Amino acid sequence: KKLAKYSVTVHTSDIRDAGTDGDVLVELTGPNGSMGWTALPEQRGDAFGRGKVSEFTIEGTDVGEKIEKCSVKCSGVKWHCALVEVRHERTGDTFMFPCGEWISEDAVPERVLIAGIGVEGSAKKTGEGQRSYVVTTVTSSDDYSGTKADVFIKVKGPKGEFKHTLVDKTMFGARFETGETDAFTFDAADVADVDPNDKSWPIDEVTLGVSGGGMMASMMGSDWKLYTVTIQDIATGAELTLVCDDWVKDDAPQVWRRADGEGKTSGLRVASASGDDGDFKYRVEVVTGSKRNSGTDSQVTISLKGDAEWWTPTLIQTEGTFETGATDTFMLSRGEDLGTMTGMKLSHKSGGMFGDKWYCDKVRVFPITTGRQWVFEVNDWVDDDGIELGAPTLATAGYEKKAERAAKAIACSKVGEFIPTDGEFKLTFYTGATSGAGTDAVVSVQLVGAKGKSGDMEMDQSPELFDGKSVDAFTRVVEDDLGDLAEIRVWHDGSGGGFFGGSDWFMDKVIVEHQLTERTWEASHGDWIKGPRAKGVSLKLAAVKTGITLEGLEKKAADFGASAGKGKALKGEAPAPAPAPAPAPAPAPDPTPVAEPEPAPAPASALEPAPAPAPAPALEPAPVAEPAPVAEPAPVAE
């Protein structure tokens, strides 16, 4: 089964005894079925305390693009869940699951939540002309940013307006504290329709203000420094995030307005896109190192360079962002495609008497619209001066290139020709259980086939990778057709061993999978790899899986073509016509069946893709002969 990542944000209700110290588990359900119960990872602090909003990343079976249900249960005595948000990391779509009910082991151990509606069988109905909203505020982490005043929000749209006070129900006014995130769920007037295709939400004006607050506000001050505010529609998952990073005062509220006529914004900044709320979506994953004190509370800035220009989006940070060993995901958007990624800059604004450094392992950039993925290996401390990196590793080819390769593979399969082995390969390494088997060195490989060799391909480097008894998988792109694979060369750079050395690595085996055809090879080793290329090993690859049918490949070609068509439409280009089948050459022995790659993310676009061509009748693959015994590894020549 295919796997997918999900971002799960849990809102605990702001009522007496709502919190729990127990474990919370979720089960997601969609068109492809259920993923099974998954425990939300442990976090420091009181993740499910009263009024808390906590975000988690989980991985499990891909249930489909539309998440229909979210079942929730808790191992504690009792817990009152207000809301669960689930974002499908592959598509960027967010689904809202209202709860507002108690969950306990001895009474109601589990709640089944319906997207946009609520608890199955007993969901609260919203009044006519009303919508259910979630408003989330992030108070600045600057000193004295909090407030004890009453905070209100006013929202205007084409259908009307509403004003709502964000009530602090805690005994001593614990909301709107410095650096804290606070969420409020309520029903109010329906002010604007949400486009069902791209979830655009034409809100015209948003006002955040403070007033009153009684004795506490008069003693401690009513001014409030707001970092961001997010407004979400529970029924559709549509949201609008606005950057403030400024003071909200009793006589000076913060107001964002949308300009008339062209639909552009004036003073209305979409937080995740640095002011540019465009159709080209990007997912950026930032991995903080696991070294001691690697994390930072400072504001991190990232700049990405495309074909011709630099882009500096705003990364919305909250408490707990860029913690040691954590991976933080940001969904960004812009009006134009950046094109091929050619560089990146990282910096951060340090504070304190002695400054503040941050250790970044890597940054992954995934343009959802085009389907490519780049990996920037950082593995360094980032200070005030920042660092700049050149061209990254291309880990995933785009939809357009995948569609071209799939069409070529179909043509070859129909006439009995060996399917080219260019494109994406998944390499899975099994580290042995011997004492000291792991390594922190940079592992590299080269694939050798009947038609040629790949370039040297470095794998990711991190202290968490290649540990004893671990299984680590990476995807890399090979541009040239290698033919049937015969061997793999494996070595490492000898780094990471410390003062006393110790970078040697004990590798049990490596599995190589051609992502397009799913043809799979395996090489066993069961011995040490001592270091640089001259001390590496050359291992014979034996075919262990033939792949899938022609019918499966045709389905994937249609999916790739549809996704590529959406990207072209966003750029104003006509989708390329389906390539004609290649002329039939003389039959070749051992035709390779085909395999499906990882499912293609659906680009966020309201445009419908060009229709895919009707698939040809399925052609069953020819069987692959039994693999020859694996030969003993030989040293790799320099």
C-alpha positions as CSV (number, residue, x, y, z in Angstrom):
1,K,0.0,0.0,0.0
2,K,1.1,3.5,-0.7
3,L,2.0,5.7,2.2
4,A,1.2,9.4,2.8
5,K,2.1,12.0,5.4
6,Y,-0.6,13.9,7.3
7,S,-0.4,17.0,9.5
8,V,-2.9,16.6,12.4
9,T,-3.8,19.6,14.5
10,V,-5.8,18.9,17.7
11,H,-7.8,21.5,19.5
12,T,-8.6,20.7,23.1
13,S,-11.7,22.4,24.4
14,D,-11.4,25.5,26.7
15,I,-13.7,24.2,29.5
16,R,-13.1,22.8,33.0
17,D,-11.1,19.5,33.2
18,A,-11.0,19.3,29.3
19,G,-7.4,18.2,29.2
20,T,-5.8,14.8,29.4
21,D,-2.4,13.3,30.0
22,G,-3.3,10.2,28.1
23,D,-2.4,9.1,24.5
24,V,-4.6,10.3,21.7
25,L,-5.1,8.1,18.6
26,V,-6.6,8.8,15.3
27,E,-7.8,6.8,12.3
28,L,-8.4,8.5,8.9
29,T,-10.8,7.1,6.3
30,G,-11.1,8.1,2.7
31,P,-12.0,6.6,-0.8
32,N,-9.1,4.1,-0.5
33,G,-10.2,2.8,2.9
34,S,-8.8,3.4,6.5
35,M,-5.2,3.8,7.6
36,G,-5.7,2.0,11.0
37,W,-5.3,3.5,14.4
38,T,-2.2,5.7,14.8
39,A,-1.0,7.3,18.0
40,L,-0.1,10.9,17.8
41,P,3.7,11.3,18.6
42,E,4.7,12.5,22.1
43,Q,5.5,16.2,22.6
44,R,7.1,18.1,25.3
45,G,4.7,19.9,27.6
46,D,1.0,19.6,28.0
47,A,0.0,18.8,24.4
48,F,-3.7,18.1,25.2
49,G,-4.1,20.5,28.0
50,R,-7.2,22.8,28.4
51,G,-7.4,25.1,25.4
52,K,-4.2,23.8,23.8
53,V,-3.7,23.6,20.1
54,S,-1.0,21.0,19.1
55,E,0.2,19.9,15.7
56,F,1.6,16.5,14.8
57,T,2.9,14.8,11.7
58,I,2.0,11.1,11.1
59,E,2.5,8.7,8.2
60,G,0.3,5.9,7.2
61,T,-1.7,4.3,4.3
62,D,-2.8,6.8,1.7
63,V,-6.6,6.9,2.2
64,G,-7.2,9.0,-0.9
65,E,-7.3,12.7,-1.7
66,K,-10.5,13.4,0.2
67,I,-10.4,12.5,3.9
68,E,-14.0,11.7,4.8
69,K,-13.8,10.6,8.4
70,C,-11.5,11.0,11.4
71,S,-12.0,8.7,14.3
72,V,-10.5,9.7,17.7
73,K,-9.9,7.9,20.9
74,C,-8.0,8.6,24.1
75,S,-6.3,6.4,26.7
76,G,-6.9,8.8,29.5
77,V,-9.7,9.0,32.0
78,K,-11.5,11.6,30.0
79,W,-10.8,14.4,27.4
80,H,-13.0,17.0,25.7
81,C,-11.9,17.5,22.1
82,A,-13.1,20.6,20.3
83,L,-11.8,20.1,16.8
84,V,-9.3,18.0,14.7
85,E,-7.7,19.5,11.5
86,V,-6.1,17.1,9.0
87,R,-3.9,18.3,6.2
88,H,-3.0,15.9,3.4
89,E,0.7,16.8,2.8
90,R,0.7,15.5,-0.7
91,T,-2.2,17.7,-1.9
92,G,-2.1,20.5,0.6
93,D,-5.8,20.2,1.3
94,T,-7.1,20.6,4.8
95,F,-10.2,18.9,6.3
96,M,-11.9,20.0,9.4
97,F,-13.5,17.6,11.9
98,P,-15.6,19.3,14.6
99,C,-16.1,17.3,17.8
100,G,-17.1,19.3,20.9
101,E,-17.7,16.1,22.9
102,W,-16.2,14.1,25.8
103,I,-14.1,11.0,25.0
104,S,-13.3,8.6,27.8
105,E,-12.4,4.9,28.1
106,D,-15.3,4.0,30.5
107,A,-18.1,6.0,28.8
108,V,-17.6,6.9,25.1
109,P,-14.2,5.5,24.2
110,E,-14.2,6.7,20.6
111,R,-15.8,9.4,18.4
112,V,-16.2,9.2,14.6
113,L,-16.0,12.6,13.1
114,I,-17.4,13.5,9.6
115,A,-15.4,16.2,7.7
116,G,-17.0,19.6,7.9
117,I,-20.0,18.2,9.9
118,G,-19.1,16.7,13.3
119,V,-19.7,13.7,15.4
120,E,-21.3,10.9,13.3
121,G,-25.0,10.5,14.2
122,S,-25.2,13.5,16.6
123,A,-23.6,16.4,14.7
124,K,-24.6,19.9,15.7
125,K,-26.5,21.8,13.0
126,T,-25.5,25.3,12.0
127,G,-28.3,27.8,11.9
128,E,-29.6,29.2,8.6
129,G,-27.3,31.9,7.1
130,Q,-24.5,30.9,9.5
131,R,-21.1,29.1,9.3
132,S,-18.9,27.5,11.9
133,Y,-15.5,29.2,12.1
134,V,-12.2,28.6,13.8
135,V,-10.0,31.7,14.5
136,T,-6.4,31.0,15.6
137,T,-4.2,33.8,16.9
138,V,-0.4,33.7,17.4
139,T,0.9,36.3,19.8
140,S,4.4,37.6,19.1
141,S,7.3,36.2,21.0
142,D,8.7,39.6,21.6
143,D,8.8,40.7,25.3
144,Y,5.5,42.1,26.8
145,S,3.5,41.2,23.6
146,G,0.6,39.6,25.5
147,T,-2.6,41.4,26.6
148,K,-5.3,41.0,29.2
149,A,-7.8,43.1,27.2
150,D,-10.8,41.7,25.4
151,V,-9.9,40.8,21.8
152,F,-12.5,41.0,19.0
153,I,-12.5,40.1,15.3
154,K,-14.7,41.6,12.6
155,V,-15.0,40.0,9.2
156,K,-16.8,41.5,6.1
157,G,-17.6,39.7,2.8
158,P,-19.9,39.9,-0.2
159,K,-22.8,38.3,1.8
160,G,-22.5,40.2,5.0
161,E,-20.4,40.7,8.1
162,F,-19.9,39.6,11.7
163,K,-18.2,40.7,14.8
164,H,-17.2,38.2,17.5
165,T,-15.3,38.6,20.8
166,L,-12.6,35.9,21.4
167,V,-13.6,35.1,24.9
168,D,-10.9,34.1,27.4
169,K,-12.6,31.5,29.6
170,T,-9.6,30.7,31.8
171,M,-9.7,31.6,35.5
172,F,-6.7,34.0,35.4
173,G,-6.7,35.2,31.8
174,A,-4.2,32.8,30.3
175,R,-5.0,33.5,26.7
176,F,-3.0,35.9,24.4
177,E,0.2,35.3,26.3
178,T,3.6,36.1,24.8
179,G,4.5,33.5,22.1
180,E,1.3,31.5,22.6
181,T,-1.2,30.1,20.0
182,D,-4.9,30.3,20.9
183,A,-7.9,28.9,19.0
184,F,-11.6,29.8,19.2
185,T,-14.5,28.0,17.6
186,F,-17.8,29.7,17.1
187,D,-20.8,30.1,14.7
188,A,-21.4,33.5,13.0
189,A,-22.9,35.0,9.8
190,D,-22.0,33.5,6.4
191,V,-20.0,36.3,4.8
192,A,-18.6,34.7,1.6
193,D,-19.1,31.6,-0.4
194,V,-16.1,29.2,-0.8
195,D,-15.1,28.1,-4.3
196,P,-15.5,24.3,-4.2
197,N,-12.7,23.8,-6.7
198,D,-9.8,25.7,-5.3
199,K,-11.3,26.7,-1.9
200,S,-10.6,30.4,-2.6
201,W,-12.5,32.6,-0.1
202,P,-13.2,36.2,-1.2
203,I,-13.3,37.9,2.2
204,D,-13.2,41.7,1.8
205,E,-12.0,43.0,5.2
206,V,-10.7,41.7,8.5
207,T,-10.3,43.8,11.7
208,L,-8.6,42.7,14.9
209,G,-9.0,45.0,17.9
210,V,-8.7,45.2,21.7
211,S,-11.0,46.9,24.2
212,G,-11.7,47.0,27.9
213,G,-10.4,44.0,29.8
214,G,-11.2,45.3,33.3
215,M,-8.7,45.7,36.2
216,M,-6.2,43.2,34.8
217,A,-5.9,45.1,31.5
218,S,-5.6,48.5,33.3
219,M,-2.8,47.1,35.5
220,M,-0.9,45.1,32.9
221,G,-1.7,47.0,29.7
222,S,-4.2,46.3,26.9
223,D,-1.8,46.7,23.9
224,W,-1.2,43.4,22.1
225,K,1.5,42.5,19.6
226,L,-0.1,40.0,17.2
227,Y,2.0,37.8,14.9
228,T,-0.6,36.1,12.7
229,V,-4.3,35.4,12.7
230,T,-6.0,32.5,10.7
231,I,-9.7,32.3,9.9
232,Q,-11.0,28.8,8.9
233,D,-14.3,27.7,7.6
234,I,-15.0,24.3,9.2
235,A,-17.4,23.0,6.5
236,T,-15.0,23.4,3.6
237,G,-11.6,23.6,5.2
238,A,-11.0,27.0,3.5
239,E,-8.7,29.3,5.4
240,L,-7.1,32.7,5.3
241,T,-3.9,33.5,7.2
242,L,-2.9,37.1,7.7
243,V,0.5,38.4,8.9
244,C,0.4,41.3,11.4
245,D,3.7,41.3,13.4
246,D,2.6,44.7,14.8
247,W,0.8,46.2,17.8
248,V,-3.0,46.1,18.2
249,K,-4.1,49.0,20.4
250,D,-7.4,50.1,21.9
251,D,-7.5,53.2,19.6
252,A,-5.6,51.6,16.6
253,P,-7.0,48.2,15.5
254,Q,-5.3,46.2,12.7
255,V,-7.3,46.2,9.5
256,W,-6.7,44.2,6.3
257,R,-8.7,45.2,3.2
258,R,-9.1,43.6,-0.3
259,A,-8.9,46.2,-3.1
260,D,-11.9,46.7,-5.4
261,G,-12.0,45.7,-9.0
262,E,-9.0,43.4,-9.7
263,G,-9.5,41.2,-6.7
264,K,-6.0,41.8,-5.5
265,T,-5.2,42.7,-1.9
266,S,-4.2,46.0,-0.4
267,G,-2.5,45.5,3.0
268,L,-3.9,42.0,3.1
269,R,-0.9,39.7,3.3
270,V,-1.4,35.9,3.1
271,A,1.1,34.7,5.7
272,S,2.2,31.4,4.0
273,A,3.0,33.1,0.7
274,S,4.8,36.3,1.5
275,G,1.9,38.4,0.2
276,D,1.3,36.3,-3.0
277,D,-1.7,34.0,-2.8
278,G,-1.2,32.2,-6.1
279,D,-2.0,29.0,-7.9
280,F,1.5,27.5,-7.7
281,K,1.7,25.6,-4.4
282,Y,4.9,24.6,-2.7
283,R,5.5,22.3,0.3
284,V,8.8,23.1,2.2
285,E,10.0,20.7,4.8
286,V,12.8,22.0,7.1
287,V,14.7,19.4,9.2
288,T,16.4,20.7,12.3
289,G,19.4,18.7,13.5
290,S,19.4,16.4,16.5
291,K,22.7,17.7,17.9
292,R,22.4,19.2,21.4
293,N,20.9,22.7,21.3
294,S,20.2,22.5,17.5
295,G,16.8,24.2,17.8
296,T,16.0,27.9,17.8
297,D,13.2,30.2,18.8
298,S,14.4,32.9,16.4
299,Q,12.7,33.9,13.2
300,V,14.1,31.8,10.3
301,T,14.2,33.2,6.8
302,I,14.4,31.0,3.6
303,S,15.0,32.3,0.1
304,L,14.6,29.9,-2.9
305,K,16.1,30.6,-6.3
306,G,14.4,29.4,-9.4
307,D,15.2,29.7,-13.1
308,A,15.8,33.5,-12.8
309,E,14.8,35.0,-9.5
310,W,14.9,34.7,-5.8
311,W,11.7,34.2,-3.7
312,T,11.5,34.8,0.0
313,P,8.2,33.5,1.4
314,T,7.1,34.1,5.0
315,L,7.5,31.0,7.3
316,I,4.8,31.1,10.0
317,Q,6.5,30.1,13.2
318,T,4.8,29.2,16.5
319,E,6.0,27.9,19.8
320,G,7.7,24.5,19.1
321,T,8.8,25.3,15.5
322,F,12.4,24.4,14.7
323,E,12.9,22.2,17.8
324,T,15.9,19.9,18.0
325,G,15.3,16.9,15.8
326,A,12.0,18.1,14.4
327,T,10.7,18.4,10.8
328,D,8.5,21.5,10.2
329,T,6.3,21.6,7.1
330,F,5.2,24.9,5.5
331,M,2.6,25.2,2.7
332,L,3.5,28.1,0.5
333,S,2.1,29.6,-2.7
334,R,3.0,32.2,-5.3
335,G,1.6,33.6,-8.6
336,E,4.2,32.2,-10.9
337,D,6.1,28.9,-11.1
338,L,9.7,29.2,-9.9
339,G,10.9,26.6,-12.4
340,T,14.0,24.6,-11.8
341,M,15.4,25.1,-8.3
342,T,19.0,26.3,-8.5
343,G,19.8,27.7,-5.0
344,M,18.7,28.5,-1.5
345,K,19.7,30.9,1.3
346,L,19.0,30.3,5.0
347,S,19.3,32.8,7.8
348,H,17.7,33.7,11.1
349,K,17.4,36.6,13.5
350,S,19.2,35.7,16.6
351,G,18.6,37.2,20.0
352,G,20.0,37.3,23.5
353,M,23.4,38.5,24.8
354,F,25.3,35.6,23.3
355,G,23.3,35.2,20.1
356,D,21.4,32.1,19.0
357,K,22.6,29.5,16.4
358,W,20.5,26.9,14.6
359,Y,21.6,23.6,13.2
360,C,19.8,22.6,10.0
361,D,20.1,19.1,8.5
362,K,18.3,19.6,5.2
363,V,15.5,21.4,3.4
364,R,13.1,19.6,1.0
365,V,11.2,21.6,-1.6
366,F,8.2,20.0,-3.3
367,P,6.4,22.1,-5.9
368,I,3.0,20.4,-5.8
369,T,1.9,21.9,-9.1
370,T,4.7,20.3,-11.1
371,G,5.4,17.2,-8.9
372,R,9.1,17.6,-8.6
373,Q,11.1,17.4,-5.4
374,W,14.5,18.9,-4.5
375,V,16.7,18.2,-1.4
376,F,19.1,20.8,-0.1
377,E,21.7,19.1,2.2
378,V,22.7,21.7,4.8
379,N,24.3,19.8,7.7
380,D,25.6,23.0,9.3
381,W,25.1,25.7,11.9
382,V,23.2,28.8,10.6
383,D,24.0,32.1,12.3
384,D,23.1,35.8,11.6
385,D,25.1,35.8,8.4
386,G,23.3,32.9,7.0
387,I,24.4,30.4,4.4
388,E,23.9,29.9,0.7
389,L,23.7,26.6,-1.2
390,G,23.9,25.9,-4.9
391,A,22.0,23.3,-7.0
392,P,20.1,20.7,-4.9
393,T,19.6,17.0,-5.5
394,L,16.6,16.2,-7.7
395,A,14.8,13.5,-5.8
396,T,11.6,13.3,-7.8
397,A,11.0,14.0,-11.4
398,G,8.0,16.2,-12.4
399,Y,4.6,15.0,-13.8
400,E,5.5,16.1,-17.3
401,K,8.7,14.0,-17.4
402,K,6.9,11.1,-15.7
403,A,4.2,11.2,-18.4
404,E,6.8,11.2,-21.2
405,R,8.6,8.2,-19.7
406,A,5.4,6.4,-19.1
407,A,4.3,6.9,-22.7
408,K,7.6,5.6,-23.9
409,A,7.4,2.6,-21.6
410,I,3.9,1.7,-22.9
411,A,5.1,1.8,-26.5
412,C,8.1,-0.5,-25.6
413,S,5.9,-2.9,-23.7
414,K,3.4,-3.2,-26.5
415,V,6.0,-4.3,-29.0
416,G,8.1,-6.5,-26.6
417,E,11.0,-4.1,-26.3
418,F,12.9,-3.8,-23.0
419,I,11.5,-0.8,-21.1
420,P,14.0,1.9,-20.4
421,T,15.3,2.2,-16.9
422,D,15.7,6.0,-16.6
423,G,13.8,8.1,-14.2
424,E,13.3,7.6,-10.5
425,F,14.9,4.8,-8.4
426,K,14.1,4.0,-4.8
427,L,17.2,2.7,-2.9
428,T,16.6,0.9,0.4
429,F,19.5,0.2,2.6
430,Y,19.5,-2.4,5.5
431,T,22.1,-1.8,8.2
432,G,23.2,-4.8,10.1
433,A,22.7,-5.5,13.8
434,T,26.4,-6.0,14.6
435,S,27.8,-3.8,17.3
436,G,28.9,-0.5,15.8
437,A,27.2,-1.3,12.5
438,G,25.9,2.2,11.9
439,T,27.6,5.2,10.4
440,D,27.2,9.0,10.2
441,A,29.2,9.2,6.9
442,V,27.8,10.2,3.6
443,V,26.8,7.1,1.7
444,S,27.0,7.1,-2.1
445,V,26.1,4.7,-4.9
446,Q,26.4,4.1,-8.6
447,L,24.1,1.9,-10.6
448,V,25.5,-0.1,-13.5
449,G,23.4,-1.6,-16.3
450,A,23.7,-3.2,-19.7
451,K,23.6,0.3,-21.4
452,G,25.7,2.3,-19.0
453,K,26.3,3.8,-15.6
454,S,24.5,6.4,-13.5
455,G,26.4,9.3,-12.0
456,D,27.5,9.1,-8.4
457,M,24.5,9.6,-6.2
458,E,24.8,10.8,-2.6
459,M,22.2,9.8,0.0
460,D,20.9,12.0,2.7
461,Q,23.1,12.6,5.7
462,S,21.7,12.7,9.3
463,P,22.7,11.2,12.6
464,E,19.3,9.4,12.5
465,L,20.2,7.6,9.3
466,F,22.1,4.4,8.8
467,D,21.9,3.4,12.5
468,G,22.3,-0.2,13.5
469,K,19.3,-2.4,12.5
470,S,17.8,0.5,10.6
471,V,16.1,0.5,7.1
472,D,16.6,3.8,5.2
473,A,15.1,4.6,1.8
474,F,15.9,7.4,-0.7
475,T,14.6,8.4,-4.1
476,R,17.0,9.6,-6.8
477,V,16.6,10.4,-10.5
478,V,18.7,8.9,-13.2
479,E,18.4,10.8,-16.5
480,D,19.8,8.1,-18.9
481,D,18.5,4.7,-19.7
482,L,20.8,2.1,-18.0
483,G,19.2,-1.0,-19.5
484,D,18.8,-4.1,-17.3
485,L,20.6,-3.4,-14.0
486,A,23.6,-5.7,-13.3
487,E,25.4,-4.2,-10.2
488,I,25.5,-1.5,-7.7
489,R,28.6,0.2,-6.3
490,V,28.4,1.4,-2.7
491,W,30.9,3.5,-0.6
492,H,31.0,6.3,1.9
493,D,33.2,9.3,2.5
494,G,34.5,8.2,5.9
495,S,33.2,11.3,7.7
496,G,31.3,11.4,11.0
497,G,33.6,9.0,12.9
498,G,34.8,11.5,15.5
499,F,38.3,11.7,17.0
500,F,38.7,8.0,17.3
501,G,37.4,7.1,13.8
502,G,34.6,4.6,13.6
503,S,32.8,5.6,10.4
504,D,32.9,2.0,9.0
505,W,29.4,0.7,8.1
506,F,28.0,-2.8,8.2
507,M,25.4,-3.2,5.4
508,D,23.3,-6.3,5.2
509,K,21.7,-5.6,1.8
510,V,20.3,-3.0,-0.6
511,I,17.1,-3.1,-2.7
512,V,16.8,-1.1,-5.8
513,E,13.3,-0.4,-7.3
514,H,12.6,1.4,-10.6
515,Q,9.7,3.5,-9.6
516,L,8.0,3.7,-12.9
517,T,8.0,0.0,-13.6
518,E,8.4,-1.3,-10.0
519,R,11.0,-3.8,-11.4
520,T,13.1,-4.6,-8.3
521,W,16.6,-5.9,-7.8
522,E,18.4,-6.9,-4.6
523,A,22.1,-7.2,-3.6
524,S,23.2,-9.0,-0.4
525,H,26.4,-8.0,1.3
526,G,26.5,-8.8,5.1
527,D,29.8,-7.2,5.7
528,W,31.6,-4.0,6.4
529,I,32.1,-1.1,4.0
530,K,35.3,0.6,5.0
531,G,35.1,4.0,3.4
532,P,35.9,6.0,0.2
533,R,35.2,4.7,-3.3
534,A,38.5,2.7,-3.5
535,K,37.4,0.8,-0.4
536,G,33.8,0.5,-1.4
537,V,32.1,-2.7,-2.8
538,S,30.7,-3.7,-6.1
539,L,27.6,-6.0,-5.7
540,K,25.8,-8.1,-8.2
541,L,22.1,-7.2,-8.5
542,A,19.6,-10.0,-8.9
543,A,16.0,-9.3,-10.2
544,V,13.5,-10.2,-7.5
545,K,10.3,-8.6,-8.9
546,T,9.1,-8.2,-12.5
547,G,6.7,-5.4,-12.1
548,I,3.0,-4.7,-12.9
549,T,0.9,-5.1,-16.1
550,L,0.6,-2.8,-19.0
551,E,-2.9,-1.9,-17.8
552,G,-1.4,-0.5,-14.6
553,L,1.2,1.5,-16.5
554,E,-1.5,3.0,-18.7
555,K,-3.5,4.1,-15.7
556,K,-0.4,5.8,-14.2
557,A,0.4,7.5,-17.6
558,A,-3.1,8.9,-17.6
559,D,-2.7,10.2,-14.0
560,F,0.7,11.8,-14.9
561,G,-0.8,13.3,-18.0
562,A,-3.7,14.8,-16.1
563,S,-1.5,16.4,-13.5
564,A,0.9,17.7,-16.1
565,G,-2.0,19.2,-18.0
566,K,-3.1,21.1,-14.9
567,G,0.4,22.6,-14.5
568,K,0.5,23.6,-18.2
569,A,-2.9,25.2,-17.9
570,L,-1.8,27.3,-14.9
571,K,1.1,28.5,-17.0
572,G,-1.1,29.3,-19.9
573,E,0.3,26.6,-22.0
574,A,-1.6,24.1,-24.1
575,P,-1.2,20.5,-22.8
576,A,1.1,18.4,-25.0
577,P,-0.8,15.8,-27.2
578,A,-0.3,12.2,-26.2
579,P,2.7,10.8,-28.0
580,A,2.1,8.4,-30.8
581,P,3.3,4.8,-30.3
582,A,6.8,4.1,-31.5
583,P,7.2,2.0,-34.7
584,A,7.5,-1.7,-33.9
585,P,11.1,-2.9,-33.8
586,A,12.2,-6.5,-33.9
587,P,11.1,-8.3,-30.7
588,A,13.7,-8.3,-27.9
589,P,14.1,-11.0,-25.3
590,D,12.9,-10.7,-21.8
591,P,10.3,-7.8,-22.1
592,T,10.1,-6.0,-18.8
593,P,6.7,-5.5,-17.2
594,V,5.8,-2.2,-15.7
595,A,5.2,-0.7,-12.3
596,E,3.5,2.1,-10.7
597,P,5.4,4.9,-8.9
598,E,4.2,6.7,-5.9
599,P,0.7,8.4,-6.4
600,A,1.0,11.7,-8.1
601,P,-0.1,14.7,-5.9
602,A,-3.1,16.6,-7.4
603,P,-2.0,20.2,-8.0
604,A,-4.1,22.8,-6.3
605,S,-6.0,24.3,-9.2
606,A,-9.5,24.9,-10.3
607,L,-8.7,24.1,-13.8
608,E,-9.8,20.7,-15.1
609,P,-7.1,18.6,-16.8
610,A,-7.2,17.6,-20.4
611,P,-8.9,14.2,-20.8
612,A,-6.5,11.3,-20.8
613,P,-6.5,8.9,-23.7
614,A,-8.5,5.7,-23.4
615,P,-6.2,2.9,-22.2
616,A,-5.3,0.1,-24.5
617,P,-6.2,-3.5,-23.7
618,A,-4.0,-4.9,-20.9
619,L,-1.0,-7.0,-21.9
620,E,0.2,-9.5,-19.3
621,P,3.9,-9.3,-18.6
622,A,6.3,-12.1,-19.6
623,P,7.8,-13.9,-16.6
624,V,11.3,-13.1,-15.5
625,A,13.8,-16.0,-15.3
626,E,15.0,-17.1,-11.9
627,P,17.9,-14.9,-10.7
628,A,21.4,-16.3,-10.8
629,P,23.2,-16.7,-7.4
630,V,24.7,-13.5,-6.0
631,A,28.4,-13.4,-6.6
632,E,30.9,-12.4,-3.9
633,P,31.5,-8.6,-3.8
634,A,34.6,-7.3,-5.5
635,P,36.5,-4.1,-4.5
636,V,35.5,-1.1,-6.6
637,A,38.3,0.3,-8.7
638,E,39.0,4.0,-8.5
